Amino acid sequence: MSSLDVSSVNPAPAPRFARLFVVTGTSGRYPPLLTAVLLLPLLLLLFFSFLYPVGRMLVGSLFDPGFTLDNYLRMFNEPLYLKVLLRTLWIAFATTVGAFVLGYPVAFAMARAGSRLTLLIAACVLIPLWTSVLVRSYAWIVLLQRKGVLNDILVGTGIVEQPLKLIYTEGAVIVAMTHVMLPFMVLPIYAALRTIPKELPQAAANLGAGTFTTFARIILPLSLPGVFAGALMTFILALGFYVTPALLGGPQTLMMATLIGQQTTIMLDWPFAGALATVLLVVTLVLTFMFRRVLATSRGFANV
Amino acid sequence: MSETIALSQTRPSRPHVLGKLAAGAVIGLILFFLILPTLIVIPISFNSAPYIEFPPSGLTLKWYSEFFSDPDWMAAMLFSLRIAFFTTISATIIGTLAAIALVRGDLPGKSLVLGLALSPLIVPHIIMAIALYLFFAPLRLTGNFFGFLLAHTMLTIPYVVIAVSASLQRFDPVLEMAALNCGANRGRAFFEIVLPHITPGVVTGAVFAFVSSFDEATVAFFISGIEGKTITRKLFEDIDFNLTPVIAVVSTIIVAISIILMGAIRLAQNRTSTSQLGETAGAIQL
C-alpha cells in the first residue's frame, strides 16, 4: 500500500544498477558511475603511456640504488650544465621576444584587414602551423647552410666575399624557433584583438586621439591578455623544444632538451637524463599552473 | 577610396598613405618569413641538380622515383601510415568517450582528469620521449607497433578531447533526455541522437590525431628501433648524415598530406559553423 503512495509522488525507484547508469538528473548530467566508466579507457591509457613511465623516470633519477640527490646537484654544480640551463632560458626568452615583435603586426593586420586579406594572412599563419616541425627545421638548414640559399644570394650579389657561417649557431636556432613558434603567438593576439569592439577606437578618434594614441591607449592595453597568453605559450614550448635545436644547433648551442637526448642515447647516463627531464617538467608545470588562467584564453590550442 | 578621403580630413593624406605602404611592406615581409621556409622544400624536390639549389635550374621527377623505389623509405612510410591510422582510431574512440564524460558527467576530480588529458600539449615531448624510451627499452618495445600506438594515442588525444568537447557544448542535452524518455536505452540514444550531432567534432579530432601522429618527430625519434622506424625518424637521420634531394621529396609529401587534410577540415568547419573556433577555445580549461 505504502509503495503505491510513494510511486504516486515519485516514479518507481529504478533498480540500483539502472539508477547508477541510466537515470539522468533533471539537468541531463551523467551519473558518476557512468562518467567513471567512460573515463576508464582514458585513465588506463594515461597511466601506462604517461604517469607510469614519467614516475619511473623520476624514481630512477632519485635512487642509485639508495636515495640520492647527486643527479640533481650535479646539474647546478657543474658549470657546463648550469650554462645549458641558462642558455635554454635565454633562447626561449629571445624566441618569445622575436615571436612577439613579428607576431603582433601580423595579428593586427589580420584583425583589421578585409575578409579576403584576412583569409590570405590566416593561410600564411596556419599553413606553417600544420606543417611538420621537422620539415620546417630542414627548410632552415636548406636556407642557412654553407652552400645554402641565403649564402648563395649574399655571395651572388657581392654583399659578402665568403659564405658566412650561419648554421649551427645560436642565431640560427633562435631564428628557426621564432619561425616555428610564431603561429602560437599570432593566434591568441588575433583572438584578443578581434574581441575589441569597433566603437572603442572610433570613440577615441572622435575625442581627438591620433592613430598612435588610439593604438597605445586603447588597442594595445586591450590586447594584452592575448599577448600574455601567446608569450607564455611560446616560452613554455620553446623551453622544451627538441627538434629544431637538435638539427640547427651545434655543440655550442646545447639546450635542455638536446642535452637530455644526448645523455640518454650517447652518454647512456639514464639517471642524469631523468633528473634533467624532471627539472624541465617541474619548470613547465609550475609555469602552467601559475598562469593557467592566462593560458585558458590562449586560442592557439584550438588551431594546433 | 572613400576610406582614404574620410581619413584625409583628419590627417594629411601623404604621410598616411606612405605609412600604410610601409606597414603593408613590413607585414608582407613577415608573411614571407612565415611561408618561405614552409614551402621551399617543394621546388627543391623537383630540382634536377643532385645538391640543394634555389631557384632550381631544371625540373625532374628523378628524386620522386628514387624515393618510391627505395625499400627503406617505403617501409618507414608504411610504418608511419599504419601507426597514424590505428592511432586515429584509438584516440578518436577513447577521446570521444572521455569528452562526453568530461562535458556531461558528474565526478569529483573531473578537472584534474581534463588537465591530465590535455597535458601532452604543454609537457615537452622530449620528456615523454625519454620516459617512454626508458620504459620500452628494457621490454624491447622500441620500434614496436604497439609501443607507438600507446605513445601516439596519448600524444594525440588532446585534439580529440578538445574538438569533441566543443561539439558537445553546442548539443542540447534535452534531445538525449527526450530519446531516453521515449524508451531508447543509453546506447541507442548515443548512436542515433548524440553521435550524429557531434560528428563534425569527432571528424575534426580524428584528422588532427592522424596528422599529428604522422608528423610527430621527437617521441618517434627515441622509441623507433632499427627495424621499426617511422618516416620522421628516417628523415631525422638522413638530414643529419645524408642530405640528398630525396629528403626534399619526403618533406614535400609530408607537407602535402598535412596541408590537404587540415585545409579540408578547415573548409568543412567554415561551412558548418564559423563559431567553431571560438567554442573550441572555450572548451579548454587547463
Boltz contact constraints between the chains, C-beta under 6 A:
constraints:
  - contact:
      token1: [A, 28]
      token2: [B, 173]
      max_distance: 6.0
  - contact:
      token1: [A, 28]
      token2: [B, 177]
      max_distance: 6.0
  - contact:
      token1: [A, 29]
      token2: [B, 106]
      max_distance: 6.0
  - contact:
      token1: [A, 30]
      token2: [B, 104]
      max_distance: 6.0
  - contact:
      token1: [A, 30]
      token2: [B, 105]
      max_distance: 6.0
  - contact:
      token1: [A, 32]
      token2: [B, 106]
      max_distance: 6.0
  - contact:
      token1: [A, 32]
      token2: [B, 107]
      max_distance: 6.0
  - contact:
      token1: [A, 35]
      token2: [B, 101]
      max_distance: 6.0
  - contact:
      token1: [A, 35]
      token2: [B, 105]
      max_distance: 6.0
  - contact:
      token1: [A, 35]
      token2: [B, 107]
      max_distance: 6.0
  - contact:
      token1: [A, 36]
      token2: [B, 107]
      max_distance: 6.0
  - contact:
      token1: [A, 38]
      token2: [B, 97]
      max_distance: 6.0
  - contact:
      token1: [A, 38]
      token2: [B, 100]
      max_distance: 6.0
  - contact:
      token1: [A, 38]
      token2: [B, 101]
      max_distance: 6.0
  - contact:
      token1: [A, 39]
      token2: [B, 98]
      max_distance: 6.0
  - contact:
      token1: [A, 39]
      token2: [B, 101]
      max_distance: 6.0
  - contact:
      token1: [A, 39]
      token2: [B, 113]
      max_distance: 6.0
  - contact:
      token1: [A, 41]
      token2: [B, 94]
      max_distance: 6.0
  - contact:
      token1: [A, 42]
      token2: [B, 94]
      max_distance: 6.0
  - contact:
      token1: [A, 42]
      token2: [B, 98]
      max_distance: 6.0
  - contact:
      token1: [A, 45]
      token2: [B, 94]
      max_distance: 6.0
  - contact:
      token1: [A, 45]
      token2: [B, 153]
      max_distance: 6.0
  - contact:
      token1: [A, 45]
      token2: [B, 154]
      max_distance: 6.0
  - contact:
      token1: [A, 46]
      token2: [B, 116]
      max_distance: 6.0
  - contact:
      token1: [A, 49]
      token2: [B, 150]
      max_distance: 6.0
  - contact:
      token1: [A, 49]
      token2: [B, 151]
      max_distance: 6.0
  - contact:
      token1: [A, 49]
      token2: [B, 154]
      max_distance: 6.0
  - contact:
      token1: [A, 50]
      token2: [B, 154]
      max_distance: 6.0
  - contact:
      token1: [A, 53]
      token2: [B, 131]
      max_distance: 6.0
  - contact:
      token1: [A, 53]
      token2: [B, 132]
      max_distance: 6.0
  - contact:
      token1: [A, 53]
      token2: [B, 135]
      max_distance: 6.0
  - contact:
      token1: [A, 54]
      token2: [B, 131]
      max_distance: 6.0
  - contact:
      token1: [A, 57]
      token2: [B, 131]
      max_distance: 6.0
  - contact:
      token1: [A, 57]
      token2: [B, 134]
      max_distance: 6.0
  - contact:
      token1: [A, 102]
      token2: [B, 30]
      max_distance: 6.0
  - contact:
      token1: [A, 105]
      token2: [B, 27]
      max_distance: 6.0
  - contact:
      token1: [A, 106]
      token2: [B, 30]
      max_distance: 6.0
  - contact:
      token1: [A, 109]
      token2: [B, 27]
      max_distance: 6.0
  - contact:
      token1: [A, 124]
      token2: [B, 31]
      max_distance: 6.0
  - contact:
      token1: [A, 124]
      token2: [B, 34]
      max_distance: 6.0
  - contact:
      token1: [A, 124]
      token2: [B, 35]
      max_distance: 6.0
  - contact:
      token1: [A, 127]
      token2: [B, 38]
      max_distance: 6.0
  - contact:
      token1: [A, 128]
      token2: [B, 34]
      max_distance: 6.0
  - contact:
      token1: [A, 128]
      token2: [B, 38]
      max_distance: 6.0
  - contact:
      token1: [A, 130]
      token2: [B, 258]
      max_distance: 6.0
  - contact:
      token1: [A, 130]
      token2: [B, 259]
      max_distance: 6.0
  - contact:
      token1: [A, 130]
      token2: [B, 262]
      max_distance: 6.0
  - contact:
      token1: [A, 131]
      token2: [B, 38]
      max_distance: 6.0
  - contact:
      token1: [A, 131]
      token2: [B, 255]
      max_distance: 6.0
  - contact:
      token1: [A, 131]
      token2: [B, 258]
      max_distance: 6.0
  - contact:
      token1: [A, 132]
      token2: [B, 215]
      max_distance: 6.0
  - contact:
      token1: [A, 132]
      token2: [B, 254]
      max_distance: 6.0
  - contact:
      token1: [A, 134]
      token2: [B, 217]
      max_distance: 6.0
  - contact:
      token1: [A, 134]
      token2: [B, 232]
      max_distance: 6.0
  - contact:
      token1: [A, 134]
      token2: [B, 235]
      max_distance: 6.0
  - contact:
      token1: [A, 135]
      token2: [B, 251]
      max_distance: 6.0
  - contact:
      token1: [A, 135]
      token2: [B, 254]
      max_distance: 6.0
  - contact:
      token1: [A, 135]
      token2: [B, 255]
      max_distance: 6.0
  - contact:
      token1: [A, 136]
      token2: [B, 37]
      max_distance: 6.0
  - contact:
      token1: [A, 138]
      token2: [B, 239]
      max_distance: 6.0
  - contact:
      token1: [A, 138]
      token2: [B, 251]
      max_distance: 6.0
  - contact:
      token1: [A, 139]
      token2: [B, 37]
      max_distance: 6.0
  - contact:
      token1: [A, 139]
      token2: [B, 40]
      max_distance: 6.0
  - contact:
      token1: [A, 139]
      token2: [B, 41]
      max_distance: 6.0
  - contact:
      token1: [A, 140]
      token2: [B, 37]
      max_distance: 6.0
  - contact:
      token1: [A, 142]
      token2: [B, 52]
      max_distance: 6.0
  - contact:
      token1: [A, 149]
      token2: [B, 54]
      max_distance: 6.0
  - contact:
      token1: [A, 179]
      token2: [B, 37]
      max_distance: 6.0
  - contact:
      token1: [A, 240]
      token2: [B, 124]
      max_distance: 6.0
  - contact:
      token1: [A, 240]
      token2: [B, 126]
      max_distance: 6.0
  - contact:
      token1: [A, 242]
      token2: [B, 126]
      max_distance: 6.0
  - contact:
      token1: [A, 242]
      token2: [B, 218]
      max_distance: 6.0
  - contact:
      token1: [A, 243]
      token2: [B, 217]
      max_distance: 6.0
  - contact:
      token1: [A, 243]
      token2: [B, 218]
      max_distance: 6.0
  - contact:
      token1: [A, 257]
      token2: [B, 126]
      max_distance: 6.0
  - contact:
      token1: [A, 260]
      token2: [B, 126]
      max_distance: 6.0
  - contact:
      token1: [A, 260]
      token2: [B, 130]
      max_distance: 6.0
  - contact:
      token1: [A, 264]
      token2: [B, 130]
      max_distance: 6.0
  - contact:
      token1: [A, 270]
      token2: [B, 134]
      max_distance: 6.0
  - contact:
      token1: [A, 273]
      token2: [B, 130]
      max_distance: 6.0
  - contact:
      token1: [A, 277]
      token2: [B, 127]
      max_distance: 6.0
  - contact:
      token1: [A, 277]
      token2: [B, 130]
      max_distance: 6.0
  - contact:
      token1: [A, 280]
      token2: [B, 124]
      max_distance: 6.0
  - contact:
      token1: [A, 281]
      token2: [B, 127]
      max_distance: 6.0
  - contact:
      token1: [A, 288]
      token2: [B, 122]
      max_distance: 6.0
  - contact:
      token1: [A, 292]
      token2: [B, 286]
      max_distance: 6.0
  - contact:
      token1: [A, 295]
      token2: [B, 286]
      max_distance: 6.0
  - contact:
      token1: [A, 296]
      token2: [B, 284]
      max_distance: 6.0
  - contact:
      token1: [A, 296]
      token2: [B, 285]
      max_distance: 6.0
  - contact:
      token1: [A, 296]
      token2: [B, 286]
      max_distance: 6.0
  - contact:
      token1: [A, 299]
      token2: [B, 281]
      max_distance: 6.0
  - contact:
      token1: [A, 301]
      token2: [B, 284]
      max_distance: 6.0
  - contact:
      token1: [A, 302]
      token2: [B, 277]
      max_distance: 6.0
  - contact:
      token1: [A, 302]
      token2: [B, 280]
      max_distance: 6.0
  - contact:
      token1: [A, 302]
      token2: [B, 281]
      max_distance: 6.0
